[in-house]
Amino acid sequence: YYCEITRSVIEQAVLTSEQYQVAISVNVSIEDILNEETVSFIHYVLSEHKKAQLIFEITETESTEDFTKVQAFARDVRRLGGQIAIDDFGVGYSNFSRLISLRPDYLKIDGSIVQNVLHDPTSASILNGLISICKELHIPIVAEFVENKEVNSYLCDQQIEYLQGYYIGKPSPEVNRVLN
């Protein structure tokens, strides 16, 4: 049922994006990208819903040996009006060669780095290095796991473009209430 769930989530994201005129991010895995039916569905949805603003957050990009399919997916999604983000960068399989070759529209820094940035010099160094690289490549950063005012202030001082976490806003099923 995994592929059906993915397609359902994408469909709901498209409809919500159009209704509220907001960008919505949807996680896609390598399994999704390698599934021809799912990719065809994504192409169809993007071509039929031009006003939808979808960002596809790709996870675990190195776990596939055929990275050309990931690159083709990103190229086609952009051609159809979507955007690409690399999710959870800094853990798992993420690496700089994938960052350079994929050239995402956004880079999401993993929460394990963000949450420790004030107390762990290594996390701060990694974050500052990523900020420098992303500024050079003109890739906006999304910092995950912003849980308190202190981390929020630090990230704002570092000029991180987008922040995500409980300090910013808790998840809510009531999209209308959150948007208004």
N, C-alpha and C positions, 0 to 999 in steps of 0.2 A: 504493500500500500504506500510505500515511501514516495514513489513518483507521483501518485495521485494526490497525496498530501501536498507535495511541492507545488503541483499545478494549481491546486485549490488556493494555497497561500498567495501565489502570484496573481491569480484571478481576483481575489479579494483586495490585494494591494492596489491593483490597477483601478478597480472600481472606487476604492476609497480615495486614491490619489486624484482621480478625476472629479469626484464629488466635492472634495474639500480643497482642491487645487494646491496640494502639498506634495513634496517629494517623500517617497517611502522607500526604505531599504528592505531588501529581501535577501536572506542568506541562501547561497547556492553552493553545493559541494562539488567535488570532482565527479562524484557519481551522477549528479544532475547534468553536468556539462558533457559527460560521456554518453548520456542517454539521449539518443537521437529524437525520441518522441518528446521529451521534455524541452530540448533545444528548439525543436520545430514549434512547439506550443509557445515558447517565449517569443520567438520570431513573429508568430501569428498575432499574439496579444499586442506586442509593440507596434506592429504595422497597422492594426485595427484601432488602437487607442493612442493616437498621436498626442493627446493632451496629458496622458499619464506621465508622471515623473518618477521613474523607477531607478533605483540604484541597486545593482546586484553585488552583494558582498561575497567575494570568493574566499573560501576557506581551504587551508591545506593545499596550496598550489604546487608544492614540490612532490606530493605523494603520487603524482601521475608521471609515468615515463614519457608520455606523449604530450609535452607541454604545448605543442603546436595547436592542439585542440582547444586549450585554454586561451591561447592567443587569438585563434579564430573566433571563439565565442565572444571575447571582449571586443574584437573588431566589429563583428556583426551587431552586437548589442548597441554599440556606439552609433553605428550607421543607421540603426532604427530608432535612435533618440534616447536610448538608455545610457546609464553611466555605470562605471565599475569601481568597486572599492576592494582593497585587500583587507580582509578581516583578521583580527588578532595578530597583527604583525609584532614580531619580537619573541614569539614562542613557536613551538612545533616545527613545521617545515619551512617557515618563512626565511627568505634570504634576499640579499641585495641584488643578485643577478636576476631573480624573478621580478623584483621591483623595477629594475631598469628595463627589462624586456617587455613587461606588461604595461608599464606607464599608467597606473590607475588614476582615476579622477579623484580618489580619496585614499588615504592610508589610515586605517584604524589601529591605533596603538593598543596592544593588549592591556587589559586592566591590571594584570599582575605587575606590570612595570609602573603604571600610573599610581596605583594605590600605595606603592612603596617609595615614591619619588622623594618624599620629604625626610625619610628615615634611612634610606639605603643609598650610599654614594654610587654604587654600581648602577642601580635603576636610574638615578639622576643622570649619570654619564651616558647611558644608553639612550634615554629620552632626548637629551641635548644633542647627541649625535644624529638621531633620527630627524630632529627638527632642522638641523643644519642641512642634511641631505635633501629633505623634502622642500626646503626653501630654494635650494639650488635647482631642483628639478621642477619647481612650481607645482607641487602636489600638496593640496590642503590636508591637514591632519585632523583626525577625530580622536580625541582622548576618551577612552572608555573608563568606567568605574570612578567617576568623580563623585566622591561620597561626602565631602565636607568642604567648608568654606576655605580652609587652609590650602587644600589641594587645588580647589577652584582658583584661588588667588594666584598660586604659583603658576598654574597653567596659563592664566590670563597674562601674567607678567612675561611668560615665554612666548606670547602671541600665538598660541594654539588656536586654530580657526574655529573648531567645533568641539564642544564638550558634551559628554553623555554620562549620566549616572543619577543616583538617587538625589544628590544635592540639586541637580538641575530639574529633575522631575521624576516621580515614580511612575512605573508603567500603569496604564489605565485602560480598561476596556471601553471607556466612554470617550471616543475620539472627539465627538462633538463638544463635550465639556472642556476637554483639554485645549482644543483649537480656539474656543471662544473665551 
